[in-house]
């Protein structure tokens, strides 16, 4: 198999568009956001051209994340046989605040049983300067992801989800595991897997995430690892695109710093990569953020494995991220403005919804 770790968004989109243009049999795309901007239009036009050529095209987009995009945006593609589904429209109900967060946050693309993409990037020009993390691979795993997408596409209806547990079981093969998480407070498969991996770490833990709001068990697991001598690093953007998350996450920094969890902040622009590496031997490339909302409420997907070639490329990716990151300043944190501390407490009861 061939593997390529991509963290440059423009390069990623160029490769995706080229692979779509060369598709012979089918293109399946699942994403949280598909914008009606210059980049979204490029993807739409390329998908439409393939549908016109007789290639099977299926697109699954989250209803919340889609923004202004609707079926009319894809009219020509649909007229030529392409299919588009928008996952679960938001409904006014007594469960609005939790049900509204049950979004399809997965990001995968599969082409011809040969090529697959999985990772952090949406389809939008908005994030062209963000640091993303996507794995492109060629080989037999692509066929497995075709089955994953087909189950998602069949199960997702604009108004309800068919038997969500039956189509979301974890899948293991060779040195890889695909974890498909679903909204569920008792299940939280990805959180449980991450807790297990962190507790088993012997030498190092590396996490990249745009939003860092772990629950108690994950916080404790990270701090316990730091106390037993594991090199724990968490990299996040200095300024993410969600200011309230940046304020709320500050509350936990002092405690984690005192327990040997090294916090680092990516400075050039937004870090949107979602990665975990344990002992330089096990990686997780995922759509999930390291926060309550992803683990509790969203449909997520992760590829966990041990492939040395992927780990080598991820090491290069992390080295570049660290080169552009600054360390947590405990003294500055202690002396942060009082208004920020007040907002931390105000926002705390709503931490599950960010």
C-alpha positions as YAML, in Angstrom:
chain: A
units: angstrom
residues:
- id: 1
  name: UNK
  ca: [0.00, 0.00, 0.00]
- id: 2
  name: UNK
  ca: [0.98, 3.63, -0.49]
- id: 3
  name: UNK
  ca: [0.56, 6.25, 2.24]
- id: 4
  name: UNK
  ca: [0.83, 10.02, 2.18]
- id: 5
  name: UNK
  ca: [0.33, 12.37, 5.13]
- id: 6
  name: UNK
  ca: [-0.85, 15.79, 3.92]
- id: 7
  name: UNK
  ca: [-0.96, 18.88, 6.12]
- id: 8
  name: UNK
  ca: [-0.96, 21.63, 3.47]
- id: 9
  name: UNK
  ca: [-4.60, 22.36, 2.65]
- id: 10
  name: UNK
  ca: [-4.06, 23.73, -0.85]
- id: 11
  name: UNK
  ca: [-1.94, 20.73, -1.80]
- id: 12
  name: UNK
  ca: [-4.57, 18.45, -0.29]
- id: 13
  name: UNK
  ca: [-7.39, 19.97, -2.34]
- id: 14
  name: UNK
  ca: [-5.32, 19.79, -5.52]
- id: 15
  name: UNK
  ca: [-4.69, 16.08, -4.94]
- id: 16
  name: UNK
  ca: [-8.32, 15.37, -4.11]
- id: 17
  name: UNK
  ca: [-9.55, 17.18, -7.20]
- id: 18
  name: UNK
  ca: [-7.01, 15.34, -9.36]
- id: 19
  name: UNK
  ca: [-8.06, 11.97, -7.94]
- id: 20
  name: UNK
  ca: [-11.74, 12.80, -8.52]
- id: 21
  name: UNK
  ca: [-10.97, 13.85, -12.10]
- id: 22
  name: UNK
  ca: [-9.29, 10.48, -12.73]
- id: 23
  name: UNK
  ca: [-12.06, 8.36, -11.16]
- id: 24
  name: UNK
  ca: [-13.35, 5.54, -13.39]
- id: 25
  name: UNK
  ca: [-16.02, 3.83, -11.32]
- id: 26
  name: UNK
  ca: [-17.19, 5.86, -8.31]
- id: 27
  name: UNK
  ca: [-16.48, 8.80, -5.99]
- id: 28
  name: UNK
  ca: [-17.92, 8.74, -2.46]
- id: 29
  name: UNK
  ca: [-17.48, 11.86, -0.31]
- id: 30
  name: UNK
  ca: [-18.59, 12.40, 3.29]
- id: 31
  name: UNK
  ca: [-17.89, 15.73, 4.95]
- id: 32
  name: UNK
  ca: [-19.10, 18.05, 7.68]
- id: 33
  name: UNK
  ca: [-18.77, 21.27, 5.65]
- id: 34
  name: UNK
  ca: [-19.13, 21.85, 1.91]
- id: 35
  name: UNK
  ca: [-19.06, 25.58, 1.26]
- id: 36
  name: UNK
  ca: [-20.59, 27.59, -1.55]
- id: 37
  name: UNK
  ca: [-17.31, 29.40, -2.24]
- id: 38
  name: UNK
  ca: [-14.59, 29.14, -4.87]
- id: 39
  name: UNK
  ca: [-13.27, 25.86, -3.44]
- id: 40
  name: UNK
  ca: [-16.68, 24.28, -2.92]
- id: 41
  name: UNK
  ca: [-17.60, 25.24, -6.48]
- id: 42
  name: UNK
  ca: [-14.40, 23.60, -7.80]
- id: 43
  name: UNK
  ca: [-15.31, 20.35, -6.07]
- id: 44
  name: UNK
  ca: [-18.94, 20.55, -7.18]
- id: 45
  name: UNK
  ca: [-17.97, 21.17, -10.80]
- id: 46
  name: UNK
  ca: [-15.46, 18.30, -10.81]
- id: 47
  name: UNK
  ca: [-17.99, 15.92, -9.25]
- id: 48
  name: UNK
  ca: [-20.60, 17.05, -11.78]
- id: 49
  name: UNK
  ca: [-18.23, 16.36, -14.66]
- id: 50
  name: UNK
  ca: [-17.64, 12.82, -13.37]
- id: 51
  name: UNK
  ca: [-21.37, 12.22, -12.98]
- id: 52
  name: UNK
  ca: [-21.84, 13.40, -16.56]
- id: 53
  name: UNK
  ca: [-19.23, 10.82, -17.63]
- id: 54
  name: UNK
  ca: [-21.21, 8.04, -15.96]
- id: 55
  name: UNK
  ca: [-19.11, 7.72, -12.78]
- id: 56
  name: UNK
  ca: [-21.18, 6.94, -9.67]
- id: 57
  name: UNK
  ca: [-21.08, 10.00, -7.41]
- id: 58
  name: UNK
  ca: [-22.45, 10.07, -3.87]
- id: 59
  name: UNK
  ca: [-22.03, 12.95, -1.42]
- id: 60
  name: UNK
  ca: [-23.06, 13.02, 2.25]
- id: 61
  name: UNK
  ca: [-22.98, 16.42, 3.98]
- id: 62
  name: UNK
  ca: [-24.04, 17.43, 7.46]
- id: 63
  name: UNK
  ca: [-27.12, 19.68, 7.49]
- id: 64
  name: UNK
  ca: [-25.65, 22.00, 10.10]
- id: 65
  name: UNK
  ca: [-22.17, 22.23, 8.63]
- id: 66
  name: UNK
  ca: [-23.36, 22.72, 5.06]
- id: 67
  name: UNK
  ca: [-24.08, 26.43, 5.58]
- id: 68
  name: UNK
  ca: [-25.92, 27.88, 2.56]
- id: 69
  name: UNK
  ca: [-25.40, 24.79, 0.36]
- id: 70
  name: UNK
  ca: [-28.61, 22.95, -0.62]
- id: 71
  name: UNK
  ca: [-29.70, 20.45, -3.25]
- id: 72
  name: UNK
  ca: [-30.04, 23.26, -5.79]
- id: 73
  name: UNK
  ca: [-26.27, 23.81, -5.52]
- id: 74
  name: UNK
  ca: [-25.84, 20.27, -6.88]
- id: 75
  name: UNK
  ca: [-28.72, 20.36, -9.41]
- id: 76
  name: UNK
  ca: [-26.63, 19.58, -12.49]
- id: 77
  name: UNK
  ca: [-24.77, 16.77, -10.74]
- id: 78
  name: UNK
  ca: [-28.06, 15.25, -9.55]
- id: 79
  name: UNK
  ca: [-29.56, 15.60, -13.05]
- id: 80
  name: UNK
  ca: [-26.70, 13.41, -14.31]
- id: 81
  name: UNK
  ca: [-27.26, 10.68, -11.71]
- id: 82
  name: UNK
  ca: [-25.26, 11.95, -8.75]
- id: 83
  name: UNK
  ca: [-26.75, 11.58, -5.27]
- id: 84
  name: UNK
  ca: [-26.59, 14.03, -2.39]
- id: 85
  name: UNK
  ca: [-27.82, 13.54, 1.17]
- id: 86
  name: UNK
  ca: [-27.87, 16.08, 3.96]
- id: 87
  name: UNK
  ca: [-27.53, 14.47, 7.36]
- id: 88
  name: UNK
  ca: [-30.29, 15.08, 9.91]
- id: 89
  name: UNK
  ca: [-31.93, 18.46, 9.67]
- id: 90
  name: UNK
  ca: [-32.11, 20.44, 12.89]
- id: 91
  name: UNK
  ca: [-35.54, 20.14, 14.50]
- id: 92
  name: UNK
  ca: [-37.08, 22.25, 17.24]
- id: 93
  name: UNK
  ca: [-37.76, 19.97, 20.20]
- id: 94
  name: UNK
  ca: [-37.29, 19.66, 23.95]
- id: 95
  name: UNK
  ca: [-33.96, 17.96, 23.17]
- id: 96
  name: UNK
  ca: [-32.72, 20.80, 20.95]
- id: 97
  name: UNK
  ca: [-29.52, 21.62, 22.85]
- id: 98
  name: UNK
  ca: [-28.18, 18.06, 22.78]
- id: 99
  name: UNK
  ca: [-29.84, 16.69, 19.66]
- id: 100
  name: UNK
  ca: [-28.71, 19.72, 17.69]
- id: 101
  name: UNK
  ca: [-25.10, 18.74, 18.44]
- id: 102
  name: UNK
  ca: [-25.50, 15.19, 17.08]
- id: 103
  name: UNK
  ca: [-23.76, 16.00, 13.83]
- id: 104
  name: UNK
  ca: [-22.02, 13.94, 11.16]
- id: 105
  name: UNK
  ca: [-18.49, 15.24, 11.68]
- id: 106
  name: UNK
  ca: [-16.76, 12.48, 9.67]
- id: 107
  name: UNK
  ca: [-14.52, 13.39, 6.73]
- id: 108
  name: UNK
  ca: [-13.68, 10.65, 4.24]
- id: 109
  name: UNK
  ca: [-13.45, 10.26, 0.48]
- id: 110
  name: UNK
  ca: [-13.16, 6.94, -1.36]
- id: 111
  name: UNK
  ca: [-12.47, 6.45, -5.07]
- id: 112
  name: UNK
  ca: [-12.65, 3.24, -7.15]
- id: 113
  name: UNK
  ca: [-11.72, 0.90, -4.26]
- id: 114
  name: UNK
  ca: [-8.18, 2.24, -4.75]
- id: 115
  name: UNK
  ca: [-7.80, 5.61, -3.03]
- id: 116
  name: UNK
  ca: [-9.08, 6.87, 0.31]
- id: 117
  name: UNK
  ca: [-8.71, 10.07, 2.32]
- id: 118
  name: UNK
  ca: [-9.39, 10.37, 6.05]
- id: 119
  name: UNK
  ca: [-8.65, 13.23, 8.41]
- id: 120
  name: UNK
  ca: [-9.56, 16.73, 9.50]
- id: 121
  name: UNK
  ca: [-10.29, 18.81, 6.38]
- id: 122
  name: UNK
  ca: [-13.69, 20.03, 5.20]
- id: 123
  name: UNK
  ca: [-14.45, 21.25, 1.67]
- id: 124
  name: UNK
  ca: [-14.21, 25.02, 1.97]
- id: 125
  name: UNK
  ca: [-11.89, 27.84, 0.98]
- id: 126
  name: UNK
  ca: [-12.25, 29.27, 4.48]
- id: 127
  name: UNK
  ca: [-9.53, 27.00, 5.86]
- id: 128
  name: UNK
  ca: [-6.94, 27.25, 3.07]
- id: 129
  name: UNK
  ca: [-4.30, 28.60, 5.47]
- id: 130
  name: UNK
  ca: [-5.14, 26.19, 8.31]
- id: 131
  name: UNK
  ca: [-2.81, 23.37, 9.27]
- id: 132
  name: UNK
  ca: [-4.81, 20.22, 8.60]
- id: 133
  name: UNK
  ca: [-3.92, 16.54, 8.79]
- id: 134
  name: UNK
  ca: [-5.23, 14.06, 6.22]
- id: 135
  name: UNK
  ca: [-4.00, 10.60, 5.32]
- id: 136
  name: UNK
  ca: [-4.26, 9.56, 1.66]
- id: 137
  name: UNK
  ca: [-3.69, 5.90, 0.96]
- id: 138
  name: UNK
  ca: [-3.90, 3.50, -1.94]
- id: 139
  name: UNK
  ca: [-4.64, -0.17, -1.42]
- id: 140
  name: UNK
  ca: [-7.04, -2.65, 0.08]
- id: 141
  name: UNK
  ca: [-8.07, -0.44, 3.02]
- id: 142
  name: UNK
  ca: [-9.93, 1.73, 0.51]
- id: 143
  name: UNK
  ca: [-12.40, -1.09, -0.12]
- id: 144
  name: UNK
  ca: [-13.13, -1.25, 3.61]
- id: 145
  name: UNK
  ca: [-13.81, 2.49, 3.68]
- id: 146
  name: UNK
  ca: [-16.13, 2.09, 0.70]
- id: 147
  name: UNK
  ca: [-18.21, -0.25, 2.86]
- id: 148
  name: UNK
  ca: [-18.05, 2.25, 5.74]
- id: 149
  name: UNK
  ca: [-19.31, 5.05, 3.51]
- id: 150
  name: UNK
  ca: [-22.02, 2.87, 1.95]
- id: 151
  name: UNK
  ca: [-23.36, 2.01, 5.41]
- id: 152
  name: UNK
  ca: [-23.32, 5.67, 6.43]
- id: 153
  name: UNK
  ca: [-25.05, 6.78, 3.24]
- id: 154
  name: UNK
  ca: [-27.73, 4.13, 3.56]
- id: 155
  name: UNK
  ca: [-28.32, 4.77, 7.26]
- id: 156
  name: UNK
  ca: [-28.44, 8.56, 7.14]
- id: 157
  name: UNK
  ca: [-31.78, 10.10, 6.31]
- id: 158
  name: UNK
  ca: [-32.58, 13.83, 6.45]
- id: 159
  name: UNK
  ca: [-34.89, 13.22, 9.41]
- id: 160
  name: UNK
  ca: [-33.68, 10.13, 11.25]
- id: 161
  name: UNK
  ca: [-30.91, 7.54, 11.50]
- id: 162
  name: UNK
  ca: [-31.57, 3.86, 10.92]
- id: 163
  name: UNK
  ca: [-30.27, 1.56, 13.65]
- id: 164
  name: UNK
  ca: [-27.16, 3.62, 14.34]
- id: 165
  name: UNK
  ca: [-25.40, 0.95, 16.42]
- id: 166
  name: UNK
  ca: [-25.58, -1.80, 13.81]
- id: 167
  name: UNK
  ca: [-23.67, 0.18, 11.18]
- id: 168
  name: UNK
  ca: [-21.13, 1.74, 13.53]
- id: 169
  name: UNK
  ca: [-19.30, -1.24, 14.99]
- id: 170
  name: UNK
  ca: [-15.52, -1.02, 15.14]
- id: 171
  name: UNK
  ca: [-13.67, -2.78, 12.33]
- id: 172
  name: UNK
  ca: [-10.29, -4.50, 12.83]
- id: 173
  name: UNK
  ca: [-7.97, -5.84, 10.15]
- id: 174
  name: UNK
  ca: [-4.23, -6.53, 10.09]
- id: 175
  name: UNK
  ca: [-2.52, -3.67, 11.94]
- id: 176
  name: UNK
  ca: [-5.42, -1.23, 11.69]
- id: 177
  name: UNK
  ca: [-8.63, -0.47, 13.51]
- id: 178
  name: UNK
  ca: [-11.44, 1.75, 12.28]
- id: 179
  name: UNK
  ca: [-13.46, 3.24, 15.12]
- id: 180
  name: UNK
  ca: [-16.84, 4.69, 14.20]
- id: 181
  name: UNK
  ca: [-18.21, 6.72, 17.06]
- id: 182
  name: UNK
  ca: [-21.88, 7.67, 17.46]
- id: 183
  name: UNK
  ca: [-23.71, 10.07, 19.79]
- id: 184
  name: UNK
  ca: [-23.93, 8.19, 23.08]
- id: 185
  name: UNK
  ca: [-23.03, 9.14, 26.63]
- id: 186
  name: UNK
  ca: [-22.54, 5.50, 27.79]
- id: 187
  name: UNK
  ca: [-20.67, 4.29, 24.67]
- id: 188
  name: UNK
  ca: [-18.17, 7.03, 23.71]
- id: 189
  name: UNK
  ca: [-16.04, 4.45, 21.92]
- id: 190
  name: UNK
  ca: [-13.32, 6.82, 20.84]
- id: 191
  name: UNK
  ca: [-12.94, 8.37, 24.29]
- id: 192
  name: UNK
  ca: [-12.66, 4.91, 25.85]
- id: 193
  name: UNK
  ca: [-10.07, 3.84, 23.28]
- id: 194
  name: UNK
  ca: [-8.04, 7.01, 23.85]
- id: 195
  name: UNK
  ca: [-8.21, 6.58, 27.63]
- id: 196
  name: UNK
  ca: [-6.95, 3.00, 27.23]
- id: 197
  name: UNK
  ca: [-4.09, 4.06, 24.94]
- id: 198
  name: UNK
  ca: [-3.05, 6.92, 27.24]
- id: 199
  name: UNK
  ca: [-3.07, 4.68, 30.29]
- id: 200
  name: UNK
  ca: [-0.90, 2.14, 28.45]
- id: 201
  name: UNK
  ca: [1.69, 4.72, 27.30]
- id: 202
  name: UNK
  ca: [5.24, 3.97, 28.43]
- id: 203
  name: UNK
  ca: [7.33, 6.80, 27.00]
- id: 204
  name: UNK
  ca: [5.39, 9.45, 25.08]
- id: 205
  name: UNK
  ca: [1.97, 10.85, 24.21]
- id: 206
  name: UNK
  ca: [1.50, 13.44, 21.48]
- id: 207
  name: UNK
  ca: [-1.87, 15.09, 20.80]
- id: 208
  name: UNK
  ca: [-2.76, 17.68, 18.18]
- id: 209
  name: UNK
  ca: [-6.24, 19.14, 18.37]
- id: 210
  name: UNK
  ca: [-7.94, 22.43, 17.47]
- id: 211
  name: UNK
  ca: [-10.18, 22.30, 20.56]
- id: 212
  name: UNK
  ca: [-8.88, 20.90, 23.82]
- id: 213
  name: UNK
  ca: [-11.68, 20.29, 26.33]
- id: 214
  name: UNK
  ca: [-11.21, 16.73, 27.62]
- id: 215
  name: UNK
  ca: [-13.53, 15.34, 30.28]
- id: 216
  name: UNK
  ca: [-12.42, 14.25, 33.74]
- id: 217
  name: UNK
  ca: [-11.27, 10.72, 32.81]
- id: 218
  name: UNK
  ca: [-9.10, 11.89, 29.91]
- id: 219
  name: UNK
  ca: [-7.67, 14.77, 31.94]
- id: 220
  name: UNK
  ca: [-6.81, 12.37, 34.76]
- id: 221
  name: UNK
  ca: [-5.29, 9.83, 32.36]
- id: 222
  name: UNK
  ca: [-3.05, 12.52, 30.83]
- id: 223
  name: UNK
  ca: [-1.99, 13.88, 34.23]
- id: 224
  name: UNK
  ca: [-1.35, 10.37, 35.60]
- id: 225
  name: UNK
  ca: [0.84, 9.69, 32.56]
- id: 226
  name: UNK
  ca: [2.76, 12.89, 33.18]
- id: 227
  name: UNK
  ca: [3.28, 12.00, 36.84]
- id: 228
  name: UNK
  ca: [4.68, 8.56, 35.96]
- id: 229
  name: UNK
  ca: [7.29, 10.09, 33.67]
- id: 230
  name: UNK
  ca: [5.65, 9.84, 30.26]
- id: 231
  name: UNK
  ca: [6.50, 12.74, 27.94]
- id: 232
  name: UNK
  ca: [3.01, 14.21, 27.38]
- id: 233
  name: UNK
  ca: [2.62, 16.97, 24.79]
- id: 234
  name: UNK
  ca: [-0.65, 18.59, 23.74]
- id: 235
  name: UNK
  ca: [-0.50, 21.00, 20.79]
- id: 236
  name: UNK
  ca: [-3.40, 23.33, 20.03]
- id: 237
  name: UNK
  ca: [-3.78, 26.62, 18.17]
- id: 238
  name: UNK
  ca: [-2.89, 29.74, 20.10]
- id: 239
  name: UNK
  ca: [-6.09, 31.22, 18.68]
- id: 240
  name: UNK
  ca: [-8.67, 28.81, 17.28]
- id: 241
  name: UNK
  ca: [-11.70, 29.85, 15.24]
- id: 242
  name: UNK
  ca: [-13.94, 29.45, 18.33]
- id: 243
  name: UNK
  ca: [-13.00, 32.09, 20.88]
- id: 244
  name: UNK
  ca: [-15.25, 30.71, 23.63]
- id: 245
  name: UNK
  ca: [-13.38, 27.39, 23.53]
- id: 246
  name: UNK
  ca: [-10.07, 29.24, 23.88]
- id: 247
  name: UNK
  ca: [-11.39, 30.97, 27.00]
- id: 248
  name: UNK
  ca: [-12.91, 27.85, 28.56]
- id: 249
  name: UNK
  ca: [-9.88, 25.61, 27.98]
- id: 250
  name: UNK
  ca: [-7.73, 28.02, 30.01]
- id: 251
  name: UNK
  ca: [-9.39, 26.87, 33.21]
- id: 252
  name: UNK
  ca: [-7.62, 23.49, 33.10]
- id: 253
  name: UNK
  ca: [-4.15, 24.64, 32.04]
- id: 254
  name: UNK
  ca: [-2.66, 25.30, 35.48]
- id: 255
  name: UNK
  ca: [-3.64, 21.91, 36.86]
- id: 256
  name: UNK
  ca: [-2.34, 20.07, 33.80]
- id: 257
  name: UNK
  ca: [0.91, 22.03, 33.78]
- id: 258
  name: UNK
  ca: [1.55, 21.12, 37.44]
- id: 259
  name: UNK
  ca: [1.10, 17.44, 36.54]
- id: 260
  name: UNK
  ca: [3.74, 17.45, 33.78]
- id: 261
  name: UNK
  ca: [1.42, 17.80, 30.80]
- id: 262
  name: UNK
  ca: [3.30, 20.02, 28.35]
- id: 263
  name: UNK
  ca: [0.97, 22.48, 26.60]
- id: 264
  name: UNK
  ca: [2.06, 24.06, 23.34]
- id: 265
  name: UNK
  ca: [0.38, 26.61, 21.09]
- id: 266
  name: UNK
  ca: [0.66, 26.70, 17.32]
- id: 267
  name: UNK
  ca: [1.12, 30.34, 16.38]
- id: 268
  name: UNK
  ca: [1.03, 30.99, 12.58]
- id: 269
  name: UNK
  ca: [-2.73, 30.43, 12.16]
- id: 270
  name: UNK
  ca: [-5.35, 27.84, 13.07]
- id: 271
  name: UNK
  ca: [-4.19, 24.28, 13.79]
- id: 272
  name: UNK
  ca: [-7.06, 22.02, 12.71]
- id: 273
  name: UNK
  ca: [-5.18, 18.69, 12.74]
- id: 274
  name: UNK
  ca: [-6.58, 15.88, 14.88]
- id: 275
  name: UNK
  ca: [-3.88, 13.41, 15.85]
- id: 276
  name: UNK
  ca: [-2.67, 11.21, 18.68]
- id: 277
  name: UNK
  ca: [0.58, 9.21, 18.77]
- id: 278
  name: UNK
  ca: [1.42, 6.85, 21.63]
- id: 279
  name: UNK
  ca: [5.05, 5.75, 22.28]
- id: 280
  name: UNK
  ca: [5.87, 6.59, 18.63]
- id: 281
  name: UNK
  ca: [4.32, 3.23, 17.78]
- id: 282
  name: UNK
  ca: [0.54, 3.78, 17.60]
- id: 283
  name: UNK
  ca: [-1.23, 6.59, 15.76]
- id: 284
  name: UNK
  ca: [-4.82, 7.81, 15.53]
- id: 285
  name: UNK
  ca: [-5.83, 10.01, 12.59]
- id: 286
  name: UNK
  ca: [-9.39, 11.15, 13.08]
- id: 287
  name: UNK
  ca: [-12.18, 13.62, 12.45]
- id: 288
  name: UNK
  ca: [-12.76, 14.01, 16.20]
- id: 289
  name: UNK
  ca: [-11.64, 16.93, 18.30]
- id: 290
  name: UNK
  ca: [-10.29, 16.25, 21.79]
- id: 291
  name: UNK
  ca: [-13.39, 17.58, 23.52]
- id: 292
  name: UNK
  ca: [-16.71, 16.72, 25.11]
- id: 293
  name: UNK
  ca: [-18.75, 17.51, 22.03]
- id: 294
  name: UNK
  ca: [-16.92, 15.17, 19.65]
- id: 295
  name: UNK
  ca: [-16.81, 12.27, 22.10]
- id: 296
  name: UNK
  ca: [-20.40, 12.61, 23.37]
- id: 297
  name: UNK
  ca: [-22.56, 13.94, 20.58]
- id: 298
  name: UNK
  ca: [-21.02, 13.59, 17.13]
- id: 299
  name: UNK
  ca: [-20.60, 10.92, 14.49]
- id: 300
  name: UNK
  ca: [-16.84, 10.56, 14.18]
- id: 301
  name: UNK
  ca: [-14.33, 8.20, 12.60]
- id: 302
  name: UNK
  ca: [-10.73, 7.31, 13.42]
- id: 303
  name: UNK
  ca: [-8.07, 5.14, 11.83]
- id: 304
  name: UNK
  ca: [-5.77, 3.67, 14.48]
- id: 305
  name: UNK
  ca: [-2.68, 1.73, 13.42]
- id: 306
  name: UNK
  ca: [1.02, 0.96, 13.70]
- id: 307
  name: UNK
  ca: [2.29, 1.34, 10.12]
- id: 308
  name: UNK
  ca: [5.95, 2.50, 10.30]
- id: 309
  name: UNK
  ca: [5.74, 4.46, 7.03]
- id: 310
  name: UNK
  ca: [2.78, 6.48, 8.31]
- id: 311
  name: UNK
  ca: [4.46, 7.04, 11.68]
- id: 312
  name: UNK
  ca: [7.61, 8.29, 9.95]
- id: 313
  name: UNK
  ca: [5.62, 10.86, 7.96]
- id: 314
  name: UNK
  ca: [3.68, 11.86, 11.06]
- id: 315
  name: UNK
  ca: [6.96, 12.45, 12.86]
- id: 316
  name: UNK
  ca: [7.92, 14.96, 10.14]
- id: 317
  name: UNK
  ca: [4.51, 16.59, 10.44]
- id: 318
  name: UNK
  ca: [4.80, 16.92, 14.23]
- id: 319
  name: UNK
  ca: [8.35, 18.25, 14.01]
- id: 320
  name: UNK
  ca: [7.15, 21.07, 11.75]
- id: 321
  name: UNK
  ca: [4.18, 21.80, 14.02]
- id: 322
  name: UNK
  ca: [6.44, 22.02, 17.07]
- id: 323
  name: UNK
  ca: [8.86, 24.30, 15.23]
- id: 324
  name: UNK
  ca: [6.02, 26.80, 14.90]
- id: 325
  name: UNK
  ca: [4.65, 26.45, 18.43]
- id: 326
  name: UNK
  ca: [5.35, 28.22, 21.71]
- id: 327
  name: UNK
  ca: [5.28, 26.73, 25.19]
- id: 328
  name: UNK
  ca: [2.68, 27.44, 27.85]
- id: 329
  name: UNK
  ca: [3.64, 30.36, 30.09]
- id: 330
  name: UNK
  ca: [2.44, 29.50, 33.60]
- id: 331
  name: UNK
  ca: [3.23, 32.94, 35.03]
- id: 332
  name: UNK
  ca: [1.24, 34.65, 32.29]
- id: 333
  name: UNK
  ca: [-1.62, 32.19, 32.89]
- id: 334
  name: UNK
  ca: [-1.68, 33.02, 36.61]
- id: 335
  name: UNK
  ca: [-1.84, 36.73, 35.80]
- id: 336
  name: UNK
  ca: [-4.43, 36.49, 33.03]
- id: 337
  name: UNK
  ca: [-7.16, 39.19, 33.15]
- id: 338
  name: UNK
  ca: [-9.83, 38.72, 35.81]
- id: 339
  name: UNK
  ca: [-12.55, 39.05, 33.18]
- id: 340
  name: UNK
  ca: [-11.21, 35.91, 31.47]
- id: 341
  name: UNK
  ca: [-11.41, 33.99, 34.75]
- id: 342
  name: UNK
  ca: [-15.00, 35.13, 35.21]
- id: 343
  name: UNK
  ca: [-15.94, 33.97, 31.71]
- id: 344
  name: UNK
  ca: [-14.27, 30.60, 32.36]
- id: 345
  name: UNK
  ca: [-16.72, 30.00, 35.22]
- id: 346
  name: UNK
  ca: [-19.69, 31.37, 33.28]
- id: 347
  name: UNK
  ca: [-18.99, 29.05, 30.34]
- id: 348
  name: UNK
  ca: [-18.11, 25.99, 32.44]
- id: 349
  name: UNK
  ca: [-21.70, 24.59, 32.70]
- id: 350
  name: UNK
  ca: [-21.90, 24.65, 28.88]
- id: 351
  name: UNK
  ca: [-18.56, 22.89, 28.25]
- id: 352
  name: UNK
  ca: [-20.29, 19.83, 26.76]
- id: 353
  name: UNK
  ca: [-21.74, 21.93, 23.92]
- id: 354
  name: UNK
  ca: [-18.52, 23.54, 22.61]
...
